[in-house]
Amino acid sequence: MIENLSNWILSIAGIICLSVIVELILPEGQMNKYIKGVFSFIIVLVIIMPIPNLLKKEYNFSEILDENVFEVDEDYLYQINLNKINLIKEKIETDIRSYGYLNVKIYINCNIFDKGMEFKSINVDLSDLVITQNAEHKNISKIKKDITSIILNLIDINEEAILYDG
C-alpha cells in the first residue's frame, strides 16, 4: 500500500516537473495554451487514477465507452444529412449548368435519418430543359448520358436508380 502511494506521488511530481520544463521551452502563444491544457488534463488523470483502487472496486472502462450506451440525436442527424443532400444537389445542378443545360431540377431520394445515408434514387426533371448556345446540339439520349455521368461521378448510386422525367 505504501509503495503504491509513493509511486502515485512520484507520478504526480514527475508529470508536474515535465509540464514545467515544457512550459519553459515553449514560446508564448496559442500553442502554449493548448499544451498547458493537455498537461493539466493529464495531471488530473494521474491524481484520480488510484481512486478505483481505494474503493476496492474494479472498473471496466470499455463498458463506459461502449457504443450502445450513446443514443443518436435524430434531429441533429436529420439536419446534417439534409445539409449534405442540399450541397450534393447544388453541385450536381452546377455541373449540369456548366455543360450548357439550364433549368434541370434534381430530386434526391434517400433515408435522411440513416447514419450511412444510402441513396435510393435520383429523379432528374428535364421538362423545362434549355440548351444554351455553348452546348452542342445533342439529342435527348446524349443529354441524359451527360447528366448520368455527372451524377455517377459525384454519388455512389446504380445507374438504374437515376430516373428521368419530362
GUKOL-379785 format. One line per field, with one value per residue (C-alpha): x, y, z. Coordinates in steps of 0.001 Angstrom, whole numbers, always signed. Layout:
N
x [X:...]
y [Y:...]
z [Z:...]
***
This chain:
166
x [+0:+2806:+4640:+1539:+1163:+4796:+4507:+1401:+3113:+6161:+3877:+2245:+5617:+7060:+4227:+4292:+8074:+7652:+4916:+7077:+10022:+7807:+6276:+9737:+10805:+7702:+7281:+4232:+1242:-1731:+187:+1420:-2177:-3118:-63:-871:-4423:-3237:-804:-3485:-5777:-3006:-2278:-5956:-5969:-2828:-4359:-7655:-6087:-5856:-9430:-10924:-8242:-9080:-12732:-11728:-13844:-12707:-13987:-14143:-13694:-14551:-18119:-18296:-17144:-19356:-21175:-24516:-24578:-24866:-28031:-28106:-29724:-32079:-32740:-29021:-28573:-31541:-30106:-26600:-27947:-30301:-27337:-25357:-28234:-28631:-24888:-24861:-27942:-26356:-23118:-24969:-27053:-23947:-22078:-25098:-25235:-21537:-22391:-24827:-28081:-30292:-33465:-32694:-34151:-32693:-34652:-32707:-34433:-32636:-33245:-32292:-32408:-29854:-26223:-24993:-27450:-27757:-29149:-32228:-32925:-32361:-35077:-33989:-36704:-35992:-39429:-38060:-34687:-32962:-29839:-27542:-25515:-22313:-23569:-23509:-26839:-27488:-30458:-32122:-30361:-26931:-28067:-29283:-25956:-24060:-26236:-25915:-22119:-22156:-24286:-22237:-19031:-20460:-22612:-22261:-25543:-26636:-27238:-30725:-31641:-31328:-34817:-35724:-38969:-40018]
y [+0:+2435:+1527:+2312:+5638:+6580:+5589:+7743:+10763:+10271:+10133:+13418:+15062:+13727:+14971:+18392:+18666:+17629:+20231:+22978:+22055:+22039:+25376:+26930:+25615:+26626:+30241:+32243:+31989:+29875:+26555:+27136:+27437:+24127:+22351:+23694:+22431:+18965:+18732:+19947:+17197:+14595:+15816:+15434:+11907:+10967:+12337:+10438:+7234:+5427:+6239:+2961:+1000:+2848:+1957:-1704:-1920:-2738:-630:-1694:+1486:-278:-669:+3065:+3861:+1210:+2445:+1069:+3428:+6508:+7452:+9148:+12578:+12167:+15893:+16568:+13652:+14874:+18393:+17175:+14808:+17481:+19850:+17119:+16452:+20145:+20516:+17441:+18699:+22136:+20560:+18342:+21269:+23481:+20798:+20297:+24064:+24008:+21573:+24169:+22620:+25018:+24561:+20944:+20061:+17312:+15442:+13110:+10207:+8709:+7864:+11094:+9530:+6821:+7356:+5907:+7965:+5475:+6993:+5154:+7103:+10422:+11998:+14369:+16692:+17727:+19230:+22817:+21958:+24781:+24096:+27118:+28106:+26900:+23314:+21252:+20368:+16917:+14628:+13835:+10481:+12163:+14811:+12088:+10305:+13505:+14093:+10452:+10652:+13849:+12170:+8962:+10967:+12629:+9909:+6189:+5007:+2464:+3895:+2299:+4411:+7628:+8362:+10970:+12949:+15173]
z [+0:+919:-2273:-4340:-2538:-3144:-6829:-7115:-5541:-7773:-10829:-9857:-9185:-12439:-14630:-12912:-13469:-17099:-17618:-16076:-18341:-21437:-20392:-20101:-23519:-25477:-26562:-25521:-27779:-28749:-28780:-25205:-24009:-25620:-24199:-20705:-21080:-22112:-19205:-16770:-18007:-17628:-14070:-13151:-14607:-12652:-9445:-9779:-11126:-7747:-6669:-8042:-6152:-2949:-3338:-3885:-6961:-10467:-13313:-16929:-18919:-22179:-20847:-20205:-23729:-25366:-28488:-27338:-24353:-26542:-28387:-31754:-31799:-34741:-35104:-35443:-37845:-39892:-40169:-41089:-43757:-45109:-45485:-47270:-49672:-50451:-51129:-53381:-55239:-55768:-57007:-59496:-60793:-61096:-63054:-65342:-65993:-66870:-69688:-71054:-69808:-67879:-65778:-64894:-61500:-59321:-56622:-54319:-52568:-49550:-45907:-44181:-40688:-41524:-40496:-43796:-45875:-48745:-51937:-53210:-56383:-58105:-60222:-62954:-64266:-67867:-68583:-68582:-70185:-72050:-74099:-74326:-77354:-75653:-75659:-78790:-80242:-78884:-78817:-75511:-75085:-75241:-72753:-70380:-70802:-69879:-66810:-65748:-65936:-63832:-61171:-61146:-60681:-57558:-55974:-55411:-56931:-59529:-62972:-62973:-59923:-61964:-63257:-65878:-66166:-68999]
***
